Amino acid sequence: MEEKSKGQIMITELRNRLKQAMFAKEEAVKNVLQFILGEISTLEARSNKAPTEDQICSIIQRTIENNKKVIQKLELEGITYDCSKLLDENKFLGTLLPTTLSVEDIRKELSVIVENLKSAKNDGQATGMSIEHLKKLGLKVNSVDVISVVKELRK
């Protein structure tokens, strides 16, 4: 019998959580999970293979970022809108993501390769080196946090 990948396990967990939300009549949770599962299905159909845990996390993170952009845009335009639904969605979506290192922890882990980062041709190359280093250690990080730490360390 074939063992399930982390991505397949995550999809199963999302589907189970969707069923719970339907029975509990949690409309906001149900709607956002249906959206996420739809995005996962689209990715699977386009690539013709099961998505990885990282790809699923990327979809969730992208949804959180898009919600933040909508909230910022509404505030910038001075449009009065109750953003509590989007904030609740983001709070829930955040619970689906694996715990990642804090900015301080990323800084500490990268301190051992800081000279290599400073000698990199540009921030992009330094960021790539950083992410590779952190992945070798088996650490989960938010790429936006890594980018900001790399820029800070290269000063």
N, C-alpha and C positions, 0 to 999 in steps of 0.2 A: 504494500500500500504506500502510495506516494505521500511524503510529508508536506504539509502546507507551508508556504513561504510566509514571511512576516506580513507582506502585503495582503495575502489572502486571509490571514488571521485578522488583520485590521478591518478588511471589508466585512467579514463575518461579524465582528464586534459592532461595526456601524449598522449593519442590518438588524442585529439583535436590539440595539439601542433604538432604532427606528420603530420596531414593533412595540417596545416599551412605551415610547412617546405616543404612539397611536392609542394604545390601551389607556394611558393616563390622560389622554386628550391634551397633550402639550403641543399646541399648534406651532409655536415658534420653533421648537426643537425638531418637530416632525418636518416642517418645511425646509429648514436648513439642511437636515440630513438627506432629504430627498434630492435637494440641489447637489450636495456633495457626491452622493451616490451616482447621480446623473453625470456629473463631470468625470467620475472614475470610469463609468461605462463608456463614455465617449473616448476617453484616453485608451481604454482597452480595445475598443473597436478600431481605432485609428492605428494603433501599434501592433495589433493582432497578437498581443501577449498580456499576461496578467501584470498589473502595475506593481511596482515595488513600494515598500513602506515609505521611502523617501519621496516618491512621486505623489503618493496620497497625502503625505504631510505638506508637500508643496501646494497641492490643490487647496487644502485647508488654510494654509498660511496666506495664499493669494486671496482667498475669500475674506479673511480677516482684514488684510491690507485694503481691499476694495471697499469694504464697509467703512474703514477709517477715512478713505478718500472721499466717500459720499458725505460723511459727517462733516469733514473739513470744507468741502465744496458748499454745503448748505450754510455753514457758519460764515464762510467768506462772502457768499452772495446775500447774506442777511435774511435768508429764508427761515421762517419759523416752522419748525417741524419737530415732532416728538421722535427723537433718535433713540429712545429707550429700547425699541425692538432691535435695532442694529447693535447697540451696546450689549444687550442680552445675548444676541447671536454670537458676538465676538467672545463674550465670557464663556459661553458653552463650547464654542469651537476650540478655545484655548485649552479646555480640559481634554480634548482629543489628541493633542500634540504631546509627544514625549518631552520630558523635562530637558531643557537645554542649559548649557553653562551660562552663568552670568557674565557680564562684560568684565568684571574684576577677575573672574576665574579664567576667562579667555586670555586676558593680559598676562596672568601668571603662567599659564601653559605656554604662551608664545615667547616668554622672556628668555627661554633657552635657545631660541633661534633668532633673536632680535638682530644680531649682526648680519645674518643671511638676509633678513627682511630689508635692512637698510641698504644692502648691496644689490638688491634686485633692481632691474631696469626701470620698473614703474610700479605703481600701486596694484595694478591688476596681477602682475607676476607675483608680487609679495603676498597678495591675497590667496592666490592659488597655492603657493607654498604653505601658507598658514593652514588652509583648509585640509591640504594633504597631510600635514603634520598632525592636526587634530583628529583626522579620521584614522590615521595609523594607531593613535592612542585609543580609538574606539569611543571618542567623545561626540556627543550630539551638540551642535551649535546652531545659532541663528546666523545666517550668512551676513545679514545687515550689521549685526554686532561685530562679526569678524572684520568686516570692511572698515568700520569706524575705529576699531582697535589698531588695525594695521596702519591706517593713516596717522593715528596718534603716535605709534611706535616709530614710524619712519621720519618723524620731524627731527 
